Amino acid sequence: MTRRDLLEDNADLFDRAGLLLKDREPHTVSVTDAVSVNGSLKLKVKVANVDRVDVYVDQRPYASADLTDGQAAVTGPVTAAARAARINGFEAGRLVAGKTEQLP
């Protein structure tokens, strides 16, 4: 911690973090569509710089999918009360992104 960090709300810390992060590729995951049909939930997942997603619905394991083109459709059984989906994105086996989204 520097004097400038103490007096200027971590200014040097943020400058250094920016330098470390500026050249890295962003990793993102999101649900672009969620449809419940005949007792199954179909999620369309879009990612960037991720090669596998693990999906949890209401904090329970739901599905895992390997990706090649940045998107996937994940389908499985679901109860009518499903409220949230957690998508964890992996690159080369390392967790690099995660997002929880509310389901309709």
WOQUI-V424206 format. One record per pair of residues at least 24 apart in sequence whose C-alpha atoms are under 6 Angstrom apart, sorted by the first residue. I is the first residue (numbers start at 1). J is the second residue. Records with the same first field share a line. If there is no record, write none. Layout:
# WOQUI-V424206
I: J  J
This chain:
# WOQUI-V424206
27: 97
28: 97
39: 77  78
40: 76  77  78
41: 75  76  78
42: 74  75
43: 73  74
44: 72  73
45: 71  72
46: 70  71
47: 71
50: 89  90  91
51: 90  91
52: 89  90
53: 88  89
54: 87  88
55: 86  87
56: 85  86
57: 84  85
58: 84
